[in-house]
Amino acid sequence: MDVEPAWEAAGWERLAPRVGRCRLPVWDCTAGLVVGDGAALMIDAGSSLAEGAALRTTAGELLGGGRRVTHLALTHPHFDHVLGAAAFAGVEVYGAVGIDTVLDKGREELGADAVRHGLDRRAAAEAVDLLVHPHHLVCGEWTLDLGGGVQVLLANVGPGHSGHDMAVLVPGGDGEPETVFCGDLVEESGEPQAGPDAVPSRWPAALDRLLELGGEDARYVPGHGAVVDAAFVRAQRATLAARSGVS
C-alpha cells in the first residue's frame, strides 16, 4: 500500500517517504509525523489546544482514508511542545521518565511561561487545565512498530536542554539516511536556549548520544529551525561545552 503523504501540498517538509515535519508559526517550533501502514506517530503537539487540533486535522488529511494519529512523542516539557497534547484524545503518549512530574507539579509555571512568551492567557489556562500526561515513560530506549516495516526508536537522551529530553530516531532505508528529531537539544534558528530547568553540564553528553543514534549521514531535525547535519550538531556541542566548562 502506498502511504507516502503529499507533504508539500499540505505545507509540510518531506524528510523521507514516510517522514515529514512542519514549522509552526510564532515560535518556529517543529512538529514531526512518521507514517506506518497501521499507525502514525506525531512528534510534539504545539503550544495550545488550537495548534494541537490543527496538527491533528492536518495529519488526518495527510494520512487519508479515515486514518489518524495513534501515537504522540513529547520531546521535552516546555509549553510550545506540550500544550497542544490534549487535542490528541485517545492517542498513546510517550515522554522521558520524569516528564510526568513536571507536567503535574509544574503545570502552573508551564502556563505562566506560555503567557510570558505571548500566548493568550485564556488559551494557556485552558491547555493547562486539560494537560495530558504521558501514558508511557521512556527510561532508556523504546521501539515503536508503526507497521509496514516502519520502526521508530524513542531514546531518553537527557538531561540537557531540560531535565527530561527525549529524541526520536527514524531509521533510513532505500537510500534514505536516518532522521533524528532532536527536540530543543538542537536549535538552528537561534542560539540554544537554557532556561531554569536546563542542565548545561550534561547537555554536551546528550548531543553525543544524538550523534551516536544518527551517525554521520543522518538528518538532524532541531526543535526550532532548519534541518541540520552532524557537523552542525558537533559545532553546537562545542559551543555548549565551552559555555559550561565541560569537555
Secondary structure, DSSP 8 states (H G I E B T S, - for coil): ------TGGGT-EEEETTEEEEE-TTT-BEEEEEE-SS-EEEE---SSHHHHHHHHHHHHHHH-TT----EEE--S--HHHHTTGGGSTT-EEEEETTHHHHHHHTHHHHHHHHHHTT--HHHHHHHHHT----SEEESSEEEEEEETTEEEEEEE--SSSSSS-EEEEE--BTTB--EEE-GGGSBSSSS----TT--TTTHHHHHHHHHHHH-TT-EEE-SBSS-B-HHHHHHHHHHHHHHHT--
